[in-house]
Amino acid sequence: MTEKIPPHNKEAEQSVLGAAMLDKDALFDVLETVKADDFYDAAHKEVYDVILELGRRNESVDIVTVCDELKKAWKPRNSRWKSIYCIAYSECAICEECSRLC
């Protein structure tokens, strides 16, 4: 018997993360309604966890702060972190290192 994959949409998950990083009102809506477990993609869950933690610390949540937090925890030999790092930086072109990795 094959394992069923639950319904999911990668682009929708990325849109939610992007909206949370781009618009403060959207951030509040996302934080009120979305949980990390709502994301199918593990890398998206990790990005969301960073967004959530920044919000808890009452720090600015935007592409730069999220990417900085991801960069602090990024492990060069860990492909999962590479994936997370690339998702966060897909919204901007501020990281030369990421463009080499992704």
VEXLUM-636023 format. One record per atom (N, C-alpha, C): x, y, z; atom name. Coordinates in steps of 0.001 Angstrom, whole numbers, plus 500000, padded with zeros to 6 digits. Example, Ala and Ser with C-alpha at 12.3 -4.5 7.8 and 13.67 -1.06 7.14 Angstrom:
REM residues 2
> xx/yy/zz/name
> 513190/494310/507800/N .
> 512300/495500/507800/CA .
> 513200/496700/507800/C .
> 512850/497750/507080/N .
> 513670/498940/507140/CA .
> 512900/500030/507870/C .
REM end
This chain:
REM residues 102
> xx/yy/zz/name
> 500839/498827/500000/N .
> 500000/500000/500000/CA .
> 500891/501246/500000/C .
> 500641/502141/499078/N .
> 501433/503359/498997/CA .
> 500904/504416/499947/C .
> 501831/505216/500454/N .
> 501458/506275/501382/CA .
> 500848/507439/500611/C .
> 499717/507934/501089/N .
> 499054/509060/500447/CA .
> 499728/510363/500851/C .
> 499940/511214/499874/N .
> 500494/512538/500134/CA .
> 499328/513488/500335/C .
> 499322/514206/501464/N .
> 498205/515124/501704/CA .
> 498210/516269/500696/C .
> 497064/516863/500466/N .
> 497006/517991/499535/CA .
> 497907/519118/500031/C .
> 498636/519707/499108/N .
> 499500/520825/499450/CA .
> 499801/521624/498185/C .
> 500263/522838/498367/N .
> 500580/523706/497243/CA .
> 501799/524536/497617/C .
> 502925/524204/497014/N .
> 504191/524855/497313/CA .
> 504111/526372/497108/C .
> 503513/526784/496007/N .
> 503418/528214/495702/CA .
> 502545/528954/496715/C .
> 501491/528307/497171/N .
> 500626/528928/498180/CA .
> 501384/529106/499493/C .
> 502145/528099/499876/N .
> 502942/528206/501092/CA .
> 503962/529342/500964/C .
> 504623/529428/499830/N .
> 505595/530496/499613/CA .
> 504922/531863/499619/C .
> 503721/531943/499090/N .
> 502983/533210/499078/CA .
> 502646/533674/500493/C .
> 502265/532730/501344/N .
> 501960/533077/502731/CA .
> 503213/533614/503416/C .
> 504331/532943/503219/N .
> 505585/533397/503829/CA .
> 506003/534758/503281/C .
> 505895/534927/501971/N .
> 506249/536199/501355/CA .
> 505376/537335/501855/C .
> 504069/537086/501963/N .
> 503151/538123/502447/CA .
> 503492/538516/503880/C .
> 503815/537526/504702/N .
> 504152/537810/506100/CA .
> 505405/538670/506205/C .
> 506327/538513/505253/N .
> 507564/539286/505289/CA .
> 507426/540659/504635/C .
> 506403/540825/503807/N .
> 506277/542070/503048/CA .
> 505277/543066/503629/C .
> 504302/542574/504387/N .
> 503216/543446/504831/CA .
> 502886/543171/506291/C .
> 502960/544206/507114/N .
> 502721/544044/508556/CA .
> 501303/543553/508851/C .
> 500308/544060/508127/N .
> 498930/543598/508334/CA .
> 498796/542126/507976/C .
> 499423/541732/506870/N .
> 499394/540324/506472/CA .
> 500105/539469/507509/C .
> 501196/539996/508071/N .
> 501925/539264/509109/CA .
> 501003/538939/510273/C .
> 500256/539930/510755/N .
> 499347/539692/511876/CA .
> 498276/538669/511518/C .
> 497733/538757/510306/N .
> 496732/537784/509864/CA .
> 497316/536375/509829/C .
> 498519/536266/509298/N .
> 499174/534962/509198/CA .
> 499443/534400/510596/C .
> 500005/535220/511480/N .
> 500331/534737/512820/CA .
> 499094/534310/513605/C .
> 497949/534944/513316/N .
> 496708/534590/514011/CA .
> 496086/533293/513498/C .
> 496331/532957/512250/N .
> 495606/531835/511650/CA .
> 496456/530635/511252/C .
> 497737/530833/511052/N .
> 498583/529761/510517/CA .
> 499500/529216/511613/C .
> 499664/527894/511600/N .
> 500602/527223/512499/CA .
> 501697/526587/511650/C .
> 502842/526372/512226/N .
> 503950/525758/511480/CA .
> 503528/524419/510872/C .
> 502718/523667/511596/N .
> 502268/522363/511099/CA .
> 501328/522469/509902/C .
> 500849/523672/509609/N .
> 500004/523860/508433/CA .
> 500809/523780/507138/C .
> 502122/523925/507244/N .
> 502983/523850/506063/CA .
> 503367/522407/505809/C .
> 503263/522000/504564/N .
> 503663/520646/504179/CA .
> 505173/520561/504045/C .
> 505763/521571/503437/N .
> 507195/521590/503162/CA .
> 507970/521918/504446/C .
> 508911/521061/504809/N .
> 509687/521254/506044/CA .
> 510468/522561/506031/C .
> 510989/522948/504896/N .
> 511734/524205/504808/CA .
> 510813/525391/505057/C .
> 509591/525319/504563/N .
> 508620/526393/504806/CA .
> 508288/526485/506291/C .
> 508181/525327/506955/N .
> 507938/525320/508395/CA .
> 509063/526045/509126/C .
> 510291/525795/508696/N .
> 511449/526417/509350/CA .
> 511445/527929/509148/C .
> 511132/528375/507949/N .
> 511053/529817/507689/CA .
> 509943/530419/508545/C .
> 508806/529748/508611/N .
> 507700/530244/509430/CA .
> 508096/530325/510902/C .
> 508827/529327/511381/N .
> 509282/529349/512773/CA .
> 510145/530580/513052/C .
> 510988/530949/512105/N .
> 511813/532156/512258/CA .
> 510924/533397/512291/C .
> 509953/533463/511404/N .
> 509014/534590/511379/CA .
> 508284/534679/512724/C .
> 507819/533548/513204/N .
> 507107/533495/514483/CA .
> 508003/533954/515632/C .
> 509232/533485/515653/N .
> 510163/533863/516722/CA .
> 510486/535353/516686/C .
> 510703/535908/515509/N .
> 510939/537352/515397/CA .
> 509731/538126/515920/C .
> 508540/537657/515583/N .
> 507324/538294/516076/CA .
> 507218/538232/517589/C .
> 507568/537077/518162/N .
> 507534/536919/519620/CA .
> 508504/537874/520316/C .
> 509651/538096/519661/N .
> 510662/539001/520227/CA .
> 510352/540464/519906/C .
> 509226/540672/519226/N .
> 508796/542017/518845/CA .
> 509838/542718/517966/C .
> 510485/541931/517117/N .
> 511461/542462/516183/CA .
> 510821/542588/514811/C .
> 511425/543385/513981/N .
> 510932/543573/512628/CA .
> 510944/542241/511875/C .
> 509868/541971/511153/N .
> 509789/540766/510333/CA .
> 509757/541213/508878/C .
> 510873/541024/508216/N .
> 510969/541337/506794/CA .
> 512009/540413/506178/C .
> 512196/540515/504905/N .
> 513087/539592/504216/CA .
> 514506/539653/504772/C .
> 514952/540829/505149/N .
> 516323/540983/505648/CA .
> 516481/540326/507020/C .
> 515557/540603/507948/N .
> 515686/540033/509291/CA .
> 515482/538523/509290/C .
> 514549/538056/508482/N .
> 514328/536608/508393/CA .
> 515568/535941/507818/C .
> 516115/536501/506770/N .
> 517310/535918/506159/CA .
> 518503/535961/507100/C .
> 518636/537044/507852/N .
> 519731/537125/508823/CA .
> 519608/536026/509874/C .
> 518392/535787/510349/N .
> 518183/534727/511342/CA .
> 518492/533356/510744/C .
> 518079/533139/509512/N .
> 518364/531865/508851/CA .
> 519863/531699/508648/C .
> 520525/532785/508291/N .
> 521961/532736/508038/CA .
> 522730/532387/509311/C .
> 522271/532891/510458/N .
> 522926/532586/511735/CA .
> 522912/531088/512019/C .
> 521844/530428/511641/N .
> 521683/529008/511952/CA .
> 522072/528096/510792/C .
> 522408/528666/509665/N .
> 522678/527885/508459/CA .
> 523940/527062/508602/C .
> 523840/525800/508218/N .
> 524984/524895/508241/CA .
> 525331/524537/506799/C .
> 526502/524928/506318/N .
> 526858/524746/504904/CA .
> 526712/523321/504382/C .
> 526933/522337/505205/N .
> 526871/520954/504715/CA .
> 525482/520327/504876/C .
> 524542/521070/505369/N .
> 523210/520544/505608/CA .
> 522285/520995/504476/C .
> 521879/520076/503619/N .
> 521067/520434/502448/CA .
> 519707/520998/502843/C .
> 519191/520618/503996/N .
> 517905/521159/504441/CA .
> 518033/522656/504695/C .
> 519118/523073/505334/N .
> 519326/524494/505563/CA .
> 519525/525230/504251/C .
> 520211/524591/503306/N .
> 520391/525225/501998/CA .
> 519034/525508/501375/C .
> 518129/524569/501462/N .
> 516789/524740/500910/CA .
> 516056/525891/501592/C .
> 516140/525941/502916/N .
> 515485/527012/503670/CA .
> 516058/528355/503280/C .
> 517360/528418/503227/N .
> 518064/529648/502904/CA .
> 517646/530153/501518/C .
> 517531/529239/500581/N .
> 517167/529613/499212/CA .
> 515722/530075/499111/C .
> 514825/529476/499866/N .
> 513431/529913/499859/CA .
> 513333/531342/500357/C .
> 513987/531624/501454/N .
> 513922/532974/502021/CA .
> 514502/533994/501060/C .
> 515594/533641/500408/N .
> 516245/534595/499522/CA .
> 515636/534636/498125/C .
> 514676/533766/497846/N .
> 514063/533773/496513/CA .
> 513290/535060/496261/C .
> 512924/535773/497329/N .
> 512159/537008/497201/CA .
> 513046/538217/496906/C .
> 514349/538060/497023/N .
> 515223/539208/496803/CA .
> 516555/538750/496237/C .
> 517367/539673/495854/N .
> 518670/539333/495282/CA .
> 519771/539989/496105/C .
> 519698/539868/497420/N .
> 520673/540553/498254/CA .
> 521799/539643/498716/C .
> 521740/538384/498363/N .
> 522735/537461/498881/CA .
> 523507/536785/497760/C .
> 524741/537213/497583/N .
> 525611/536625/496567/CA .
> 525872/535146/496862/C .
> 526051/534842/498142/N .
> 526324/533465/498549/CA .
> 525184/532531/498158/C .
> 523953/532977/498360/N .
> 522807/532147/498028/CA .
> 522723/531895/496532/C .
> 523007/532894/495728/N .
> 522915/532696/494283/CA .
> 523909/531639/493821/C .
> 525004/531485/494538/N .
> 525972/530424/494194/CA .
> 525456/529067/494630/C .
> 524702/529023/495726/N .
> 524247/527761/496286/CA .
> 522972/527233/495651/C .
> 522072/528115/495295/N .
> 520737/527690/494860/CA .
> 520686/527317/493390/C .
REM end
